[in-house]
Amino acid sequence: MNKEMKELFELFAILSEPVYTLAEYFAIVNNRINNQVSNEYEESIDPIMEFKESFRKMVYFYDENKLAFLRFAAELSDKKGIWEPDVNSAPFELFIDFDFIYLFKKDENYYLVFPDELKELFREITSDKNFAGINTKLLEQKFYATALLELYGIYDIYQFIEVWNHHHKDKITYKEAETFFIDRSCYEPDYYFEKNYIVHNRLNKTKFNELLEIIQNKKYYMPTKSVLMDCYSKIYEYRLPGDNEIDAFIAEYIENEYKLEKLQFEIKFSCEHLKKPAELSAILIESDMPVENTVFMEKFERLYNNLRNNTHVWTLRGFTLYQYRNETNKSIPEFHLPRNKYIRNGI
């Protein structure tokens, strides 16, 4: 067991003889569970029933990696055997955060427990002949929902339906989409609901209202499947056309890794938010870029405009600058950094 996993196990392990039902588990960790239940449920509601219902909803959203881990946990719990973590341990923290599986430690041995009530429910659900089809569709809807958050920042359920139905013969209804978002909100908190909109968790309510005011009368961009894939991949460090070039260019001038990553982030952020030239100039000066050098400034501006024109922008409802110009015939001023004489610590 590596050091990181060891620390994780020590954090979550319950020093006790392992138990294999939810009722027994609640009794052992009474204070922690009672506090959690009292905050989330009324006293009259059976917490075991609530755990089972939450688990039932979430199982349908699990990908094959997570389902494989639960199958492994179920088999190990059947045997009541010692757990030596291996490649199966990757989703461990996710499930233990939801209290769907538990970790016990006794005599320096670890026991992974998938409680009987949830284990039986898991097998019942996944053995149903319709499970695979439902699971596949929900995972694809999850892909669309996540990609659209990255593309638009905010959107309503009707917009989600229109994008989905644009790409699928298997159409979805408002009720189906609404149920999907309500159920998924219990599983992945990457969004919240506000004024009938699905809102990216990067936006607080003030920023949401500001963005809504800007976009509410604008047509939204209908993404291709490749753009959806790019937006979804953005969460995992997808790089836009032009990213590598501008990153490599500024890396020639910054040796400190932290300062380099900070500037790279601020450059991309400025593209996403259509920052003004003076704002970007201030960022370059603060990062000690050679803004007095004409050759540097000309090349940086060229690379920056390439990146900026390929960036999907929330205030343009998902269009890139190039797409927006073609779609609306509205002119957006070209981005030019000032060529004035710069003074350090100011312009």
C-alpha positions as CSV (number, residue, x, y, z in Angstrom):
1,M,0.0,0.0,0.0
2,N,1.5,3.4,-1.0
3,K,1.7,6.3,1.4
4,E,-1.2,8.2,0.0
5,M,-3.5,5.2,0.2
6,K,-2.3,4.4,3.7
7,E,-3.2,8.0,4.8
8,L,-6.6,7.7,3.2
9,F,-7.3,4.4,4.9
10,E,-6.2,5.8,8.3
11,L,-8.6,8.7,7.8
12,F,-11.6,6.6,7.0
13,A,-11.0,3.4,8.9
14,I,-13.3,2.5,11.8
15,L,-11.4,0.7,14.6
16,S,-13.9,-2.1,15.2
17,E,-14.9,-5.6,14.3
18,P,-16.5,-5.2,10.9
19,V,-20.3,-5.3,10.7
20,Y,-22.2,-6.0,7.5
21,T,-25.6,-4.3,7.8
22,L,-26.6,-0.6,7.8
23,A,-28.4,-1.0,11.2
24,E,-25.2,-2.4,12.8
25,Y,-23.1,0.3,11.2
26,F,-25.4,3.1,12.5
27,A,-25.1,1.7,16.0
28,I,-21.3,1.7,15.8
29,V,-20.9,5.2,14.5
30,N,-24.0,6.6,16.2
31,N,-22.9,10.2,16.7
32,R,-21.6,10.8,13.1
33,I,-24.6,9.2,11.4
34,N,-27.2,10.8,13.7
35,N,-25.7,14.2,13.1
36,Q,-25.8,13.6,9.3
37,V,-29.3,12.2,9.3
38,S,-30.8,14.9,11.6
39,N,-29.5,17.6,9.2
40,E,-30.8,15.9,6.0
41,Y,-34.0,14.1,7.0
42,E,-36.9,14.5,9.3
43,E,-36.9,12.3,12.4
44,S,-39.9,10.3,11.2
45,I,-38.1,9.1,8.1
46,D,-36.2,5.8,8.2
47,P,-32.5,6.5,7.4
48,I,-32.0,3.0,6.0
49,M,-34.8,3.6,3.5
50,E,-33.3,7.0,2.6
51,F,-29.8,5.5,2.1
52,K,-31.3,2.8,-0.2
53,E,-33.3,5.3,-2.2
54,S,-30.2,7.6,-2.6
55,F,-28.1,4.6,-3.7
56,R,-30.8,3.4,-6.1
57,K,-30.7,6.7,-8.0
58,M,-27.0,6.9,-8.1
59,V,-26.3,3.4,-9.3
60,Y,-27.7,4.3,-12.7
61,F,-25.1,7.1,-13.1
62,Y,-22.0,5.0,-12.4
63,D,-19.7,4.2,-15.2
64,E,-18.1,0.7,-15.7
65,N,-15.1,1.5,-13.5
66,K,-17.4,2.3,-10.5
67,L,-19.7,-0.6,-11.2
68,A,-16.7,-2.9,-11.3
69,F,-15.5,-1.6,-7.9
70,L,-19.0,-2.3,-6.4
71,R,-19.0,-5.8,-7.8
72,F,-15.6,-6.3,-6.2
73,A,-16.8,-4.9,-2.9
74,A,-19.8,-7.1,-3.0
75,E,-17.8,-10.2,-3.5
76,L,-15.3,-9.3,-0.8
77,S,-18.1,-8.5,1.6
78,D,-19.7,-11.9,0.9
79,K,-16.4,-13.6,1.9
80,K,-15.9,-11.2,4.9
81,G,-12.3,-11.2,3.9
82,I,-9.3,-8.9,4.5
83,W,-8.8,-6.2,1.8
84,E,-5.4,-5.6,0.3
85,P,-6.0,-2.5,-1.9
86,D,-5.0,-2.8,-5.5
87,V,-6.1,-1.4,-8.8
88,N,-9.7,-1.8,-7.7
89,S,-9.3,0.9,-5.1
90,A,-9.6,3.9,-7.3
91,P,-13.3,4.8,-6.7
92,F,-13.0,4.0,-3.0
93,E,-13.1,7.6,-1.7
94,L,-16.2,8.4,-3.8
95,F,-18.3,5.7,-2.3
96,I,-17.1,6.1,1.2
97,D,-17.9,9.8,1.1
98,F,-21.5,8.8,0.4
99,D,-21.5,6.2,3.2
100,F,-22.3,3.5,0.7
101,I,-19.3,1.4,1.6
102,Y,-17.3,1.3,4.9
103,L,-13.8,0.5,6.0
104,F,-13.0,-1.3,9.2
105,K,-9.6,-1.9,10.8
106,K,-8.9,-4.7,13.2
107,D,-5.6,-6.2,14.2
108,E,-3.8,-4.1,11.5
109,N,-6.1,-5.6,8.8
110,Y,-8.6,-3.7,6.7
111,Y,-12.1,-4.9,5.9
112,L,-14.0,-3.3,3.0
113,V,-17.8,-3.6,3.7
114,F,-20.6,-3.2,1.2
115,P,-23.6,-3.4,3.6
116,D,-26.0,-6.2,3.0
117,E,-29.0,-3.9,2.3
118,L,-27.1,-1.9,-0.4
119,K,-25.3,-5.0,-1.8
120,E,-28.6,-6.8,-2.4
121,L,-30.1,-3.7,-3.9
122,F,-27.1,-3.3,-6.2
123,R,-27.4,-6.9,-7.5
124,E,-31.1,-6.5,-8.0
125,I,-30.8,-3.3,-10.0
126,T,-27.8,-4.4,-12.1
127,S,-29.3,-7.8,-12.9
128,D,-32.4,-6.2,-14.4
129,K,-32.4,-6.6,-18.2
130,N,-33.2,-2.9,-18.7
131,F,-30.3,-1.7,-16.5
132,A,-27.6,-1.5,-19.2
133,G,-29.8,0.5,-21.5
134,I,-30.8,3.0,-18.9
135,N,-27.3,3.3,-17.5
136,T,-25.9,3.9,-21.0
137,K,-28.4,6.6,-21.7
138,L,-28.0,8.4,-18.4
139,L,-24.2,8.4,-18.8
140,E,-24.5,10.0,-22.2
141,Q,-27.0,12.5,-20.8
142,K,-24.4,13.2,-18.0
143,F,-21.8,13.8,-20.7
144,Y,-24.1,16.3,-22.5
145,A,-25.0,18.1,-19.2
146,T,-21.4,18.5,-18.2
147,A,-20.3,19.6,-21.7
148,L,-23.0,22.2,-21.9
149,L,-22.0,23.6,-18.6
150,E,-18.5,24.2,-19.9
151,L,-19.9,25.5,-23.2
152,Y,-22.6,27.9,-21.9
153,G,-22.1,28.5,-18.2
154,I,-25.8,28.5,-17.7
155,Y,-28.7,26.9,-19.7
156,D,-32.2,25.8,-19.1
157,I,-33.8,22.4,-19.4
158,Y,-35.4,23.3,-22.8
159,Q,-32.0,24.1,-24.2
160,F,-30.6,20.8,-23.0
161,I,-33.5,19.0,-24.6
162,E,-33.0,20.8,-27.9
163,V,-29.3,20.0,-28.0
164,W,-29.9,16.4,-27.1
165,N,-32.7,15.9,-29.6
166,H,-30.7,17.6,-32.3
167,H,-28.2,14.8,-32.1
168,H,-30.5,11.8,-31.2
169,K,-33.3,9.9,-32.8
170,D,-34.2,8.8,-29.3
171,K,-35.9,12.1,-28.2
172,I,-36.4,13.0,-24.5
173,T,-39.2,14.9,-22.9
174,Y,-39.2,17.7,-20.4
175,K,-40.2,15.4,-17.6
176,E,-37.4,13.0,-18.4
177,A,-34.8,15.7,-18.5
178,E,-36.0,17.3,-15.3
179,T,-35.9,14.0,-13.4
180,F,-32.3,13.5,-14.8
181,F,-31.1,16.8,-13.4
182,I,-32.8,16.5,-10.0
183,D,-31.4,13.0,-9.5
184,R,-27.9,13.9,-10.8
185,S,-27.7,16.9,-8.5
186,C,-27.5,14.5,-5.6
187,Y,-24.5,12.8,-7.1
188,E,-22.3,15.5,-8.7
189,P,-22.4,19.0,-7.4
190,D,-21.0,20.7,-10.5
191,Y,-24.1,22.8,-10.9
192,Y,-27.0,24.3,-9.0
193,F,-30.5,25.5,-9.9
194,E,-31.4,29.2,-10.1
195,K,-34.4,30.8,-11.8
196,N,-35.1,27.6,-13.8
197,Y,-31.5,27.6,-15.0
198,I,-28.8,25.0,-14.6
199,V,-25.8,27.1,-13.4
200,H,-22.1,26.2,-13.4
201,N,-20.8,26.0,-9.8
202,R,-18.0,28.5,-10.9
203,L,-20.7,31.2,-11.0
204,N,-22.0,32.7,-7.8
205,K,-25.5,34.2,-7.8
206,T,-24.2,37.7,-8.6
207,K,-22.1,36.4,-11.6
208,F,-25.1,34.3,-12.7
209,N,-27.4,37.4,-12.8
210,E,-24.8,39.4,-14.7
211,L,-24.3,36.6,-17.3
212,L,-28.1,36.1,-17.6
213,E,-28.6,39.8,-18.3
214,I,-26.0,39.6,-21.1
215,I,-27.2,36.5,-22.9
216,Q,-31.0,36.3,-22.4
217,N,-31.8,37.8,-25.8
218,K,-29.0,36.1,-27.7
219,K,-29.3,33.0,-29.8
220,Y,-27.2,30.1,-28.5
221,Y,-24.7,28.1,-30.4
222,M,-25.8,24.6,-31.4
223,P,-22.6,22.5,-30.8
224,T,-21.4,19.7,-33.0
225,K,-20.6,16.4,-31.3
226,S,-16.9,17.1,-31.6
227,V,-17.3,20.4,-29.8
228,L,-19.3,18.7,-27.1
229,M,-16.4,16.2,-26.7
230,D,-13.9,19.1,-26.5
231,C,-15.9,20.9,-23.9
232,Y,-16.3,17.7,-21.8
233,S,-12.6,17.0,-22.1
234,K,-11.8,20.6,-21.0
235,I,-12.4,19.4,-17.4
236,Y,-9.5,17.0,-17.9
237,E,-7.0,19.6,-19.3
238,Y,-8.2,19.5,-22.9
239,R,-6.2,22.1,-24.9
240,L,-7.8,24.4,-27.4
241,P,-6.1,25.1,-30.8
242,G,-3.4,27.6,-29.9
243,D,-2.9,26.5,-26.3
244,N,0.3,24.7,-26.8
245,E,1.8,27.4,-29.0
246,I,1.2,30.3,-26.6
247,D,2.2,28.2,-23.6
248,A,5.5,27.2,-25.2
249,F,6.1,30.8,-26.2
250,I,5.7,32.4,-22.8
251,A,7.6,29.5,-21.2
252,E,10.7,30.9,-22.9
253,Y,10.5,33.9,-20.6
254,I,9.4,32.4,-17.3
255,E,11.5,29.9,-15.4
256,N,9.4,29.7,-12.2
257,E,6.8,27.0,-12.7
258,Y,4.2,28.6,-10.4
259,K,4.4,31.9,-12.2
260,L,4.2,30.2,-15.5
261,E,1.1,28.2,-14.7
262,K,-0.5,31.3,-13.2
263,L,0.1,33.3,-16.3
264,Q,-1.1,30.5,-18.6
265,F,-4.3,30.3,-16.5
266,E,-4.9,34.1,-16.7
267,I,-4.4,34.1,-20.4
268,K,-7.0,31.5,-21.0
269,F,-9.3,33.2,-18.5
270,S,-9.0,36.5,-20.3
271,C,-10.0,34.7,-23.6
272,E,-13.0,33.1,-22.0
273,H,-14.2,36.4,-20.6
274,L,-13.1,38.7,-23.5
275,K,-10.9,40.8,-21.3
276,K,-9.9,44.2,-22.6
277,P,-6.4,44.8,-24.0
278,A,-5.5,47.1,-21.0
279,E,-6.4,44.3,-18.6
280,L,-4.2,41.8,-20.4
281,S,-1.4,44.3,-20.6
282,A,-1.5,44.7,-16.8
283,I,-1.3,40.9,-16.5
284,L,1.8,40.7,-18.7
285,I,3.5,43.5,-16.9
286,E,2.8,41.9,-13.5
287,S,4.3,38.6,-14.9
288,D,7.5,40.5,-16.0
289,M,7.0,39.8,-19.7
290,P,9.2,41.9,-22.0
291,V,6.4,44.2,-23.1
292,E,8.8,46.8,-24.3
293,N,10.1,44.4,-26.9
294,T,8.2,44.8,-30.2
295,V,9.1,41.4,-31.6
296,F,7.7,39.7,-28.4
297,M,4.5,41.8,-28.4
298,E,3.8,41.1,-32.1
299,K,4.2,37.3,-31.7
300,F,2.3,37.2,-28.5
301,E,-0.6,39.1,-29.9
302,R,-0.7,36.8,-33.0
303,L,-0.8,33.7,-30.8
304,Y,-3.2,35.2,-28.3
305,N,-5.7,36.2,-31.1
306,N,-5.6,32.6,-32.4
307,L,-6.4,31.3,-29.0
308,R,-9.0,33.9,-28.3
309,N,-10.8,33.3,-31.6
310,N,-11.0,29.5,-30.9
311,T,-12.4,29.9,-27.4
312,H,-16.1,29.3,-26.8
313,V,-17.4,32.2,-24.8
314,W,-20.2,32.2,-22.2
315,T,-21.2,35.8,-22.9
316,L,-21.7,34.8,-26.6
317,R,-23.8,31.8,-25.5
318,G,-21.2,29.3,-26.6
319,F,-20.1,30.8,-29.9
320,T,-16.4,31.5,-30.6
321,L,-15.7,35.0,-31.8
322,Y,-15.2,33.7,-35.3
323,Q,-18.6,31.8,-35.2
324,Y,-20.3,34.7,-33.7
325,R,-19.2,37.1,-36.4
326,N,-20.4,34.7,-39.1
327,E,-23.7,33.9,-37.4
328,T,-24.7,37.4,-36.5
329,N,-22.8,39.6,-39.0
330,K,-21.9,41.7,-36.0
331,S,-18.4,43.1,-36.0
332,I,-16.3,42.6,-32.9
333,P,-13.2,44.8,-32.8
334,E,-10.0,43.0,-33.3
335,F,-7.9,42.6,-30.2
336,H,-4.7,44.7,-30.2
337,L,-2.4,45.3,-27.3
338,P,-1.3,48.9,-26.9
339,R,2.2,49.7,-28.1
340,N,2.7,52.6,-25.7
341,K,5.9,52.9,-23.7
342,Y,5.5,50.7,-20.7
343,I,6.8,51.4,-17.2
344,R,7.2,48.6,-14.7
345,N,4.4,48.6,-12.0
346,G,2.1,50.5,-14.3
347,I,1.4,51.6,-17.9
